[in-house]
């Protein structure tokens, strides 16, 4: 009964999700082409933006593939095939979330460490960040592939069921909670650092409206 209900729901949700995925892919490709073709946009920060675009394209393609298997390739009931789809599904999620973490780290380098360590804002460092990021992306979801927690279930996507509590907690912590908490902490740190620096050094040089505008821009 629940499998049938789930399939019915996906028959509505999947086409809408696929439509939005195609729109997102078009937008991401446009951003990639824009940055590649505009010399002024070829900066280290925009390099990480392009990395997020690539991660988003991967996410959209993988999720569309999962929906296609769910709705149209029902004859494939292999647990191994399902496990691989789950692994790549989690890879795509981690890729997007951690790409935003890399952007936060980059902004931390530019706003806090750039004055003392100018080399940390170079293209080389950002390329290293991206390489390390993708290594983590492929490493973290490995339990989905190495365990037998993901099995084919008719009418369901290939995710880790809630019954496997330890694996489910691992997924929530490492795929979502930890990177999101780090992103928030980094941006709070940047705001507090810049806000404090502004108050300490520019109080006498700037009028109050200007300081408020700068605070708002940093926030």
Buried (B, 14 or more C-beta within 10 A) or exposed (E): EEEEEBBEEBEEEBEEBBEEBEEBBEEBEEBBEEBEEEEEBEEBBBBBBBBBBBBBBBBBBBBBBBBEBBBEEEEEEEEEBBBBBBBBBBBBBBBBBBBBBBBBBBBBBBBBEEEEEEEBBEEEBBEEBBEEBBEBBEEBBEBBBEEEBBBBBEBBBBBBEEEBEEBBEBBEEBBEEBBEEBBEEBBEBBBEBBBEBBEEEEEEEBEEEEBEEBBEEBE
